[in-house]
């Protein structure tokens, strides 16, 4: 299990301030969604949390260790990140991508072991991608490729999981099915999940906590039931948003 603490975080992209003095405490078993308008810096925030870029101020620690002061290998054993798109993987097969996801745990002297292959095969069957893994990902559809990429995150098996638009390219059926299955499993394993989401309804349906990037460094964060209001979402999106209840689900609709 891992704990993530964000203290006084300030992030700039050019002249845009993504967040200013952001404080967060992410606990095992929690699912967070980061939401905001285009250009608010959601992806930049995710990359900073992963230790891939330095903030202007503040710190991010996992179990007391600053993510920007540990080796890349140590970070990869604690944090996995799903990018929006990775074109350089197009020549690899699905199986090669999944095996590569085990590298943070592989001894440089011993290489891939039988247990690594066993983990890959277990995830392949759990994610129902047996029919995809032997094909080059460059010939797969966007949705099929996304399923391989999500499986690679599971194979890496870290305590902290960062997902940039995880259901990008998936149709509605796979959006709901995939998020439900993965998040239920990761909650049960006490993993911390933070997702960048564009869809307010998916974010509110599947997240315990929300982080809203309001613009100009302002942010709102807290339990989904507290943050997900018409007033907050209308101000976040700079457009009127109304809340409705449909068959036990809360739905937010732009006017």
Buried (B, 14 or more C-beta within 10 A) or exposed (E): EBBBBBBEBBBBBEEBBBBBEBEBEBBBBBBBBBBBBEEBBBBBBBBBBBBBBEBEEBBBBBEEEEBBEBEEEBBBBBBBBBBEBBEEBEEBBBBBBBBBBBBBBBEEEEEBEEEBBEBBBEBBEEBEBEEBBEBEBEEBEEBBBBBBBBBBBBBBBBBBBBBBBBBBBBEEEBBBBBBEEBBEEBBEBEBBBBBBBBBBBBBBBBBBBBBBBBBEBBBBBEEBEEBBBEEBBBBBBEEEBEBEEEEEEBBBEEE
